[in-house]
Amino acid sequence: MFKQTLLLSSVALLLALSGCNENNKEKTTTKSHHKEISSNTITLSPIDTNSTIEIKKTANGFVLKNDPKKILIFDIYATWCPPCRAEAKVLWDIQKKMQKDVVVIGLSIEENITNKKLQAYKQKYQANYILTNSPKNQEMIDEIAKNLKIGKRFPIPLVALYKDGKLINFYSGATEEEFILSDIKQAKGK
């Protein structure tokens, strides 16, 4: 009799708990689905201006909302990361050489970093492209990682290139300028 009561109690408890889990899953799915539908633009704040940059999510990647024909290069970095520091100048050189076709946007993984610290990084390591410091940085980084299918934990620096809303290529770790330029030229059809 004791075994039957224990077994029935266990089954009832499992059914009750699994019912709660199904409800929670349904609510979570609905919320995240709503978020994806309602937010296809992420607004970032550059450290040098009072203006904003709007990045539009596409089915296969991202475009600069006000200039969708530009090749978009995301630099995901940290100010304390030696390979990130080295790659900053490489990206600046690419930005200078291809300024009509390319825009480089730096997204720091560091939370609560000041614009002053980012300015110091920019000057010291020649990261003379757009660095953003925005509450939306992490959301943008998460969206890029999701698009690249690399999960939320990945090595930095991470550089991702997009043209016409589609991924060209991405690089994990410090990358030579020639590799990035070659991919850009190939994407442009040259």
Rosetta blueprint (number, residue, H / E / L):
1 M L
2 F H
3 K H
4 Q H
5 T H
6 L H
7 L H
8 L H
9 S H
10 S H
11 V H
12 A H
13 L H
14 L H
15 L H
16 A H
17 L H
18 S H
19 G H
20 C H
21 N H
22 E H
23 N H
24 N H
25 K H
26 E H
27 K H
28 T H
29 T H
30 T H
31 K H
32 S H
33 H H
34 H H
35 K H
36 E H
37 I H
38 S H
39 S L
40 N L
41 T E
42 I E
43 T E
44 L E
45 S L
46 P E
47 I L
48 D L
49 T L
50 N L
51 S L
52 T L
53 I E
54 E E
55 I E
56 K E
57 K E
58 T L
59 A L
60 N L
61 G L
62 F E
63 V E
64 L E
65 K L
66 N L
67 D L
68 P L
69 K L
70 K L
71 I E
72 L E
73 I E
74 F E
75 D E
76 I E
77 Y E
78 A L
79 T L
80 W L
81 C L
82 P H
83 P H
84 C H
85 R H
86 A H
87 E H
88 A H
89 K H
90 V H
91 L H
92 W H
93 D H
94 I H
95 Q H
96 K H
97 K H
98 M L
99 Q L
100 K L
101 D L
102 V E
103 V E
104 V E
105 I E
106 G E
107 L E
108 S E
109 I L
110 E L
111 E L
112 N L
113 I L
114 T L
115 N H
116 K H
117 K H
118 L H
119 Q H
120 A H
121 Y H
122 K H
123 Q H
124 K H
125 Y L
126 Q L
127 A L
128 N L
129 Y L
130 I E
131 L E
132 T E
133 N L
134 S L
135 P L
136 K L
137 N H
138 Q H
139 E H
140 M H
141 I H
142 D H
143 E H
144 I H
145 A H
146 K H
147 N H
148 L H
149 K L
150 I L
151 G L
152 K L
153 R L
154 F L
155 P L
156 I L
157 P L
158 L E
159 V E
160 A E
161 L E
162 Y E
163 K E
164 D L
165 G L
166 K E
167 L E
168 I E
169 N E
170 F E
171 Y E
172 S E
173 G L
174 A L
175 T L
176 E L
177 E H
178 E H
179 F H
180 I H
181 L H
182 S H
183 D H
184 I H
185 K H
186 Q H
187 A H
188 K H
189 G L
190 K L
